[in-house]
Amino acid sequence: MRKNIVAGNWKMNKNVIEAQQLMFQLLEYKKNNTTNCEVWIAPPSLYLMMAKDLYEQDEIGVFAQDMSEHESGAYTGEISADMLDSIDATGAIIGHSERRQYHGETDSHCNRKVKLALDKGLIPIYCNGETLEQRKSGQHLEVVKNQTETALFTLTAEEIKKVVIAYEPVWAIGTGETASPEQAQEIHAHIRSLIANKYGKEIADEISILYGGSVKPENAQEIFSQTDIDGGLIGGAALKIDDFSKIIEGFN
Ligand SMILES: O=C[C@H](O)COP(=O)(O)O
């Protein structure tokens, strides 16, 4: 079902004490405030079990920042869908542009990961988005189309309904430069129409599509108010409770 979601991707930040403190702060915030969106975090994998232990009532969704395309075996450093399922994680981010840029991840890898996640009942947050060069040369719609089709269009209608998509223009990630609400809306509507063409409008209208890229307390409300934007995948501003809670309040 299409939901409002604010998800914090902590990336490779925070030692264990700092991570625990922010997890506690978020729990306190959730207990003392009514939120009009789901709140999810993706801390470093080392801290996933700590988050699951703390959020006993599943107040906050707990996601891995990545997940292996393999089921098990000799894959040093990797975490499997089965392992995430065994700690009752909510899901995993898949295909983040930093995984694509620094670890050679492709949409074919993403396709395998998304399927493995769904098979275990995990929610995949599938990320896509164009580079600055691709946007400047007017290829952004085509790039996002190819990414979405390769990674997701082998799924059944029942499966794709369970996927959350995060559109993250690479040029807006960690740069302070945000896509304008209109630029983001254009791509979100484009993604939704691609899904509608393939699976039907009813299915497309059930899928949450998040925007990611320099979302801050100052711009969250305007971005979230766009018709096809169902929330945000937040990087830097998810690392401080004050900023993250103000972004959550973008849905108030
Ligand atoms: O996963 C989050 C995105 O990469 C956005 O990061 P940012 O909010 O620091 O630009």
The ligand as a Tripos MOL2 file, in Angstrom:
@<TRIPOS>MOLECULE
LIG
   10     9     1     0     0
SMALL
NO_CHARGES

@<TRIPOS>ATOM
      1 O1         20.5380    7.6020    0.9920 O.2       1 LIG1
      2 C1         20.4850    8.8360    1.0880 C.2       1 LIG1
      3 C2         20.8980    9.6830    0.0270 C.3       1 LIG1
      4 O2         22.0800    9.2740   -0.5550 O.3       1 LIG1
      5 C3         20.8230   11.1600    0.2870 C.3       1 LIG1
      6 O3         21.9440   11.6110    1.0160 O.3       1 LIG1
      7 P1         21.9700   13.1600    1.4610 P.3       1 LIG1
      8 O4         20.6520   13.4230    2.1390 O.co2     1 LIG1
      9 O5         23.1240   13.2570    2.3960 O.co2     1 LIG1
     10 O6         22.1250   13.9580    0.2150 O.co2     1 LIG1
@<TRIPOS>BOND
     1     1     2 2
     2     2     3 1
     3     3     4 1
     4     3     5 1
     5     5     6 1
     6     6     7 1
     7     7     8 2
     8     7     9 1
     9     7    10 1
@<TRIPOS>SUBSTRUCTURE
     1 LIG1         1 GROUP 0 **** ****
